[in-house]
Amino acid sequence: MSSVVKSQLPRSQTVLDWFLDQKEIGFHYFIALTILVAAISLSFYHLFIAFSGSIEAHTFRSTHLTIVLVLTFLLKPLGRTSWKSPLNGWFFIDFLLIATVIFIQIYTLYDLEAFIFRRGDLTQWDIRIGSIFLFILLEATRRTVGWAMVLIASIFILHTAFSDYFFGIFFGPPASWFTIIDYLFMRENGIFGIPLMVMATYIFLFILFGSFLIESGAGRFFINVALALTGFRVGGPAKAAVLSSALMASVSGSAVANVVTTGSFTIPLMKRIGYRPYFAAAVEACASSGGQIMPPVMGAAAFIIAEFLNRPYLEVALASLFPAIIYFFSIMVQVHFEARKQNLATLPREELPSLWEELKRGGHLFISILTIIGVLIAGYTPMLAGFYAIVSIFFLSLINAETRLDPIKILRAMEDGASKSISVSVACAAAGVIIGCVFVSGVGMKFTNLIVMLAAGRLWIALVLTMIACLILGMGLTTTAVYITVAALVVPALKGMGVIPIAGHLFAFYFGLVSAITPPVALAAFAAAGIAGSPPMRTGFYSFRIGLAKYIIPLVFVYDPGMLFVGDPLQIIMGIVRCFSGIFMLTIATEGFLFRSVGIWGRALAAVSSFFIFNPSMTSNVLGFLTSVMLLVFYRLKSQREEG
């Protein structure tokens, strides 16, 4: 195999790797063993439940969260950079927190029936235990998600308890601490509510599936297939980065993790053929962040959307299909235009992997992804879809020695899946605190009324306010937490103004994602900049430009939901065609290229054309398409004359 594809994707050392490398038994050896037992037990627990059937709700969710919290305090210790750091006095606090979490779980399950019947009639011990658990959860949130989520959750708790001290729409009757603990801890309305339920029931299995898929070598396979398909074309490495990142991120669900994984291979290839470092980094960041919107394995929030809407996950995935395809189409067009503008070289075919050889080596791994679609289409739950996908990847991996999952790889995948689920699980539990407080205090309805009042009946103002809220929240929260918070506070207002439910929820979902490529935070862009050696802020602004479609598409499907498979066949087809065409013209306007450089007037006409196309009015569409055709014909003829 050629030098281009000999490089292996980087993989950080897992706890299992460290454990197997140790020759001496010390204190850290036992910490590593505890982490491994907890992580592998969590993965096995979910596989067993998926196979045997669901158990009592509170038992299932609380057991999941208990193991997650234990892993949190082990993997993210207090006063140390990692679990491998030398021990200090802070370790006693971590040990105390772990012991308390386990004690609370025993307290809950020891007489579960009595615990459930005490709802609404709490004892003093229930209140004390619930208060301690709430504090422990906030501490775990600080370690995994950050201070922003802790502050937001704390503000909602304080508002619920002392709403008579607030002013304006936030003024109201306060709730007693008895009521708060009853809803947040004792019932399935708060910590153990919908977000954690979806995480434990569906999301964990798909995260685990992604770990099994990557452990089988699918990451390298995805990149090599993308290179074989596009590497020899204009801007080939950048197009390969878009394809491989879309595949990888749709499985991993993490933009930053995908940047670090595939970007370490694709960014140097892009730079090699002449792409500017900040452009190469921005392409990788945008492609990686887009993987979370690409079905069938989307980001964690997609399952929560389905639960909030009380609709099948497959329906949400189908609605998300064309917006995701159009987003990646826009990035492809931009990298093509950039390569043409810069007259960049292509990679020699002899240096590229053979598509046929790659398909023989790892093509069978795609069947596991098709298994998810097949199980969902057959009408089974996402839990079973995730379970059968994991089972299928195990048996499929045995076909080829290069993809075979041996016992060590299986254990590594189970550890990795559990570790990756920690931040999402804690964020979901903390988001449950917010939802519970919104329910108890009634502030959600007041916030909805405020949005409607400020918008004064104008939907575009409500959308702008929602966008701003998502961008601000996205600076400190995970995608899942942003979506859940906005879904509880703002989406009801959008639905009240006539936005169909699926469009409103996807709108909040999309703008919960864009913070990864939006300065001043832009974590995915900054991670890519580190690999490319480019200025972080410049990379962030280029990521914003390249990923512009992600800001536009949600606005389009709110007004024109045809692309979400809403409406009759003609509405669906026209919605898809309008969005494809409008995004293409918008890309011409931003890149200033169409067969050749188009200049300021060409850019302006392309921008105007895209505006007319996006408008679902027939008259506006005719004007937009006519302008587009004239622009295409004019610059095509001009380019041919210059070449001739």
N, C-alpha and C positions, 0 to 999 in steps of 0.2 A: 504493500500500500504506500502511496506517496507521502511525502513529508507533510503535506497540508493536513492530512487527516490522521497522522500518527498520534498527535497529542490527545491525551485523555482529559476529560472534564475534571476540574479540580473538585476534591471532596475533602471537607474538613474532618479532622479526627473525631470520631464519636467516642462516647464513654466506653462502649464495647471494645473499640480498638485500643484505647488506653488500658483497659482492664486486661486484655489478652497479652499486651506487651510487658506487663509487670512481672518481675522476677522475685520481688520481695513483698511480703505481706505487711502493710502498714495501715495507719488509720484511714488514709485516703482510699486504700483498697476496699475497705468496708463501706465507705461512702459511695464509691463507684458501684459496688455490688448492690447497695440499697437502691440506687438510681435505676440500675438495670432491672432489678426485680419489680420495682414500681412501674417503670415504663412498659416493660414487656407484659406485665400483668394487666395494665390498662388496655393494651392492644388486644390481648387474648380475651379479656372481659367483653369487649365490644364485638369481637368475632363470635364469641359464644352466644351472646344475646341475639345477634343478628341471625344466627343459625337456629337457635332454640325458640326464639320468640320473646316479645317484650315482657318485662316484669312490672311490678307496681311502680308508678311514675316517680314518687319521691325517693324510693330506694334506688332506682336506676340513676336518676340525675344526681342525687347527693353522693352516691358512690363514685361516679365519674368526677365530680368536682373535688371530692376529698383526695383522690389520688393525684389529681392535677395540682392541688395546693401543696401536697407533699413534695411533688417534683419541683414546683416553683421555688420552695424554700431550700431545696437541695441544690438546684442548678443555678439559682440566682441568690447566692448567700449575702447576708448583711455584712458590710465592712470588708468584703473581699471581691476581687475582680471576677473570680470564677471558683467553682467547687474544688479546683486543683490547687488554689492558692494556699499558703501556710495558714493553719488554724490560728484564730485569735479569740478574744473574749466574746466577740459577737456571736460566735457559733452557738453559745448557750441559748441565745434568744431564738435562733433558727430551730434548735432542738425543741425548745419550749413551744414554739408555734406549731411544729409538726405534731408534737404530743397532744396539744390542745385540739387540733383539727381532728385527729383520730378519736379523741375522747368525745367530741361533739357528735361525730358520726355514730359512735357506740350508743351515746345518749339518745339519739334520734331513733335508731333501729332496734334498740333493746326491747321496747314495747311499742312498735310502730302504730298499732291500732289505737292505743291510748294517746299517743302523740297526735295522731290525726284528729281524734275526737276532742282534743283540747283546743282546737282552733276556735277562736272567738272567746275562749275561756282560759287564757294563759295563766300559768302559775308564775311565781316570782323567779323560779329557776328557769323557766322557758324564756322569760324576758332577759335574764342575765346571760344565758347561753346564746340567745339570738344576738344580743348586743356585741358579745365577744366575737361571734362568727362574722358579723358585719364589719367589725374593725379588722379582723384577719383578712377578709376579702379585699378591703381597701388597701391594706399593706401589700398583698399579692398583686393587686392592680398597679400600685406604684412601681413595683419591681419589674413587671412584664410589659405594661402598656405605657406607664409614665404618669407624671403628676397631673397632666391635663385631665385625664379621665377621672382621677381621684377628686380633683377640685370640682368638676362638673357634677359627679355623683354626690359629693358632700353638700354642694349648694342645693341640690334637689331635696336632700334629706333635711337640711336646715329649713328650707322653705316650707316643707310639709309640716315640720314641728312648730315653726314660728311664723306662719304666714300672716298672722295678725300684726307683725312688725314690718311687713313689706307694704309697698304702696302701689297704686295703679291697678293694673289687671292682676298683679301678683298678690294683692291683698285678699284675705279670706279667713275662714275659721281654721285654727290650727288643729292638727291631729295629735292625739296623745301618743307617747312612746309605745304604749301598749298596742295601739292600732298599727303603728308603723312596723313593729317587730312581727305582729300577727300577719301582716300582708307580705313583708319582705322575707321573712324566715320560715314561718310556719306553713304558709300556703304556696301554691304554684302560680302566684301572681307576681312575684318579685324575683329574688335571686334564682329560684328554680322554675322560672316562667318560660315563655316561648323561646327566647334566644338560647338559653342553656339546653332546653329540650331539643331544639333543632341541631345544636352542636353535638349533643350526645347521641342523638338518634341517627342523623344523616351525615353531618359534616365530617365527623371523626373518621368514618369509614372511607370517605373519599380522600382525606388527607393521607390515611394509611395506604390506600391504593396507589396514590402518587409516589409514596416512598418505595413501595414494592416495584413499581414501574421503573423508577429511576435506578434502583439497585440492580435491576435486570440489565442495565446498560442502555435503556431507551433514550437517555439524554444524548449520548454520542450518536446513536442511530438517527434521532431526529435531525441533528445538525448535519450529518453526512448525507441524508436524503435531501435536505434542503440545499446543500451545496451541489449535489449531483443534478438537481433540477434547475438551479439558477446560477451556479458559480461561474459558468462560461458566458453568461449574458452581461449586458451593460449593467454595471452596479451590482454584479452577482453576489459578492459577499454581504452587502447590505440587505439584499433581498433574502438571502439565506438566513440572515440574522432575524428578519421579520418572521419568516416561516417557522424557524426552529423555536424562537421565543414564544410565538403564539401557541405552539404545541406544548412546550415545556411549562409555560406559566398557566395554561389552562388546567394542567394537572397539579402543579405545585401551589397555585393560588397566591403566590407572593411575588410581587414585582421586584423587590430588592434582592431576594434570594435568587430569582431567575437572572437578574443582571449579573450577579457575582458568578453564577454557574456558567451560563452560556456566553455572557459578555467577555469573560476572560479569553474566550476562543474567537468569537466573531469580531470584536472590536479591533484586535491587532490585524485581522484579515482585511477589514475595511480600511484601516490606515495604510496597509501595505499597498493597495492599489491606488491610493491617493486621496481618499476621503479625509477632510480636515478632522483632527481629533475630536473637537467639540461636536461636530456633526455626527460622527460615528457613535459617540457616547449617547447623544440625544436619540438617535435611531434605536439603539438598544434599549434605552429607558422607556421610550414610547411603546415599542413592541412588547416589552416585558410587562408593562402595566396594562396592556390591552389583553393579555392572556386571561385576566380575571373576568372578562366579559364574553369570552369565547366558549360556547357550548361544545361538548356536553358537560365537561367538568369545569364549572365556573367557580368564581370566588365564593367564600362561605355565605355571603349575604343572599345569594340566589335562593338557597333553601329557605332562608328566613322570609324572603319575599313570598315564596309559595305558601308558607304557613300563614303569613299575615293576610294574604288574599284568599286563603282556603281553596287554593287551586293546585292541580298536580304540578310537580316540579317540571315535568316534561313540557308543560304548557309555557312556563316561564322561560325555559331553555329555548323553545321554538321561537317565542317572541323576541328573544335576544339574538337570534342567529344573524339576521341581515344587518342590524346595527353594528355587530362585531365585524362581519365581513367587510362592510363599507369602511369601517375604521382602518382595518389593515390594508384595504385597497388604497386609501388615501396616503398611507405611509409608503407603500410600494411605488405609487406614482411620484412621490416627492424624491425618493432615493434614485429613481430612474432619471428624473429631470436634473437632479444634482450631478449625477454621473455624466449626463450629456453636456451640461453646462461646463463642467470641469474637464471634459474629454478624457475621462478616466479609463485606465486599462482594464482588461478583463483577465480572469485567471485562465491559464492554459488548461485545456481539457485533460492533458496527461497528468496534471497535478491534482485532479479532482477524483473523488471516489466514484466507483461505478454504481449506478442506480440499481442495476440488476443484482450485483454482488451484495449491496446493502440490504435490498429487499429479501434476498435469500438468508442473510445473516440475522436480520431482526424484523422483517416484515410481519411475522406472525404475532409480534407484540401488539400490533394495531387491533387485533381481534379482541383484546381485552377491553379496549375503548368501545368497540362495536357491541360488546356484551352489555355494557351499561345501557346503550340506546335500545338494544333488543329487549332487555328485561323491563325497561320503563314502558316501551311501546306495548309489551304484553300485559301491562296493567298492574305490575307489581310495584312495591314501595321503593323509594330511593335507598332505604336500608338494605333491602335484598339486592338491589342493583349494585351497591357498593360491595357487598359480601361476595356475590358471584363474580364480580370483576377481579377481586383479590384472589379468589380461588382459580379463576381462569388464567391470571398472569403467572401463578405458580406452575400450573401444568403446561402452559405455553412455553415458559422459560426452559423447560426440559428438552424442547425440540433441538436446541442448538447449545453446544458446549459453552459458547461465548456469552449466552444469556442465562445460563442455568443458575437457579437460585439454590445454593447450598445452605446447610443449617446456619452458618455464620452470617450469610447475607440475609437470611430470613429474620434472624434475631436483630441484625442491624437495621433492617427496614421497620421492624416493630418498635425498636427504640426510637428511630428517627421520626416515625409517625406520631408517637406519643409526645416527643419533644416539640414537634412543630405545632401540636394542638394546644400547647399550654397557653400561649398568648391569646389565641382566639377564644378558648374556653373561659379564661379569666375575664376577657373583655365582654363576652356574652353574659356572664354572671353579673358584672358591674352594670352592663346595660339593662339587665333585669331590675336592678335597684332603681334606675332612672324611670323605667316604665311603671314600676310599682308606685313610686312617689307621684308620678303624673296621674295615676289612677286614683290614689288616695286624696291628693290635694285638688284635683280637678283643673290643674293649670293647663292641661292639654287643650281643653275646650276654649279656655280663655286665650291661649296663644293662637289657636286657629282663628278665633274672632278678631284678634289683633291683626293678623295677616290680611284677612278679608277687609278689615277697615282701612288699613294702610294702602292696600291695592285699589280700593274704591271701585271694585268691579272689573278692574283691568288685569287680565291674566298675566300679561308680560311683567307687570310690577311684582306680582306674587312669585313668578318664576325667578326673577332677578334676586329677590329677597332670599328665596330658597337656595340659589346658587351661592350667594354670599355666606349664608349660614353653613353650608356644606364645606366651603373652602376654609372658613375660619376653624370649624371643628376638625377638619382634616389635617390641620397643622399639628394637632396633638393626639388625635385618636386614630385607631385602626379603621379600615374601611367598614368593617361590620358594625363597630360602635357608632360611626358617623351615620350610617344608614338607619340603624335602629332608632337613634335619637331623633333624626329628622322625620322618620316615618311616624313616630309618636306625636311630634309637635306640629309639623308643617304639612305633611301629605294629606291629612284630612281637610285642610283648607283648600288645597288644590282640587281635591275631589268635589268639594262644595262649590267650586267655580267651574265645574263641568269637565274636568280632566278625567279620562277613564282611569280606573284604578291601576291597571298594569302599567300605563304610561307614567302615572304619578310616582309609583314605587320605583320604576326603572330610572326615572329622572333623578330621584334622590340617590339611587345606587351609583349611577354614573358620576355624579358630582362628588360622591364620597370617595371615588377613585382618583380623581384628577389631581388631588394634592400631591400625589407621588411624582408628578411632572410639572407642578406649578410652583415657581419661586414665590416666597423666599425659602420654603421648606424643601420641596422637590427631592425626597430621599432617594428615589430610584435614579434620578438624573445625577445626583451627587455621587452615588455609588459607581455609576458608569464613568463619571469624570475621573474618579480615582484610578480606574483601570486604564482609561485613555490618556491620562496625564494632561487633561485639559482644565481650564478655569471652571470651577463649579458653577458660579452664577451664570457665566456665559452659556454653559451647557444647559442649565436650567431654562434659560430664555429660549434657546433653540428647541428644547424639548416641548416647551409651550407652543412654539410655532409648528413643529412637526406633528404634534398631537392635537392640533386645533380641531380636528373633526370630532374629538371626544367632547368638546365643549358645544359644538354645533348640533350634532346628531340628536341629543336629548331634547333640545328646543324644537327640532323638526318633528320628532315623533309625538310630542305633546299636541301639536297642532294638526299633525297628519299621521295618525296611528296606523295607517295601512301597512307600513313595513313591520309592524308588530303582529301581523296576521289578524288584524281587527277589521271587520267589514266584509263586503262581498269580494269575489276574485278580482274584479276590475280595480277596486280601491286598493287592494293589496299590491297588485302589479304596478299600478301608477305610483303608489307610495314608495316602492322600492326603486323604480326608475327615476323618480324625482330626486330621491336622496343620492343615488349614485351619481347622477348628472350634476346636481348642485355641488356635491363635494368635489367632483373633478374640476369644475370651473373655479371653485374656491381655491383649489390647489394651484391652478394656473396663476391666480391672482397673488397668492403668497410666494410662489417660487419665481414668477416672472419668466416663465418658459413654456413654449409650446412649439415643438420642432426646432425652435430657435428662441432667442431672447425676444420678449414681446414688448418691452418698454412700459412706460407709465400709463399710456392710453390703453394698451392691451390689457394691462392689469385691471384698470378701472372698469373696462367693458366686461371682463371676466367676473369681477366682483358683482357688478350690477346684474349680470346674467344669472349668477348663482342665487341672488336675492329673489329674482322673479321666479326661478325654478322651484325654490323652496316653498314659495307661497302656493298653497293648494288650489288657488283660483285658476280656472281654465284659461281665462284671458292672460293672466300673468304667466302661466306656463308656456303659452304659445309665444309670447314676447321673449321669454327666457330661452326657449329652445331655438328660436330663429336667430337670436343674437349669438348663441353658442355655435350654431352651424356656420354662420358667416365668419365668425372668428376662426374656427377650425379650418375652413376652406381658405381664407385669406392667408393665414400663416403657413399652411401647407404649401400653397402655391409659391409664396415668397421664399420659403426654404428650398423648394425645388429649383427655383430660378438661381438662387445663390450657389447651390451645389452644381448646377449645370454650367 
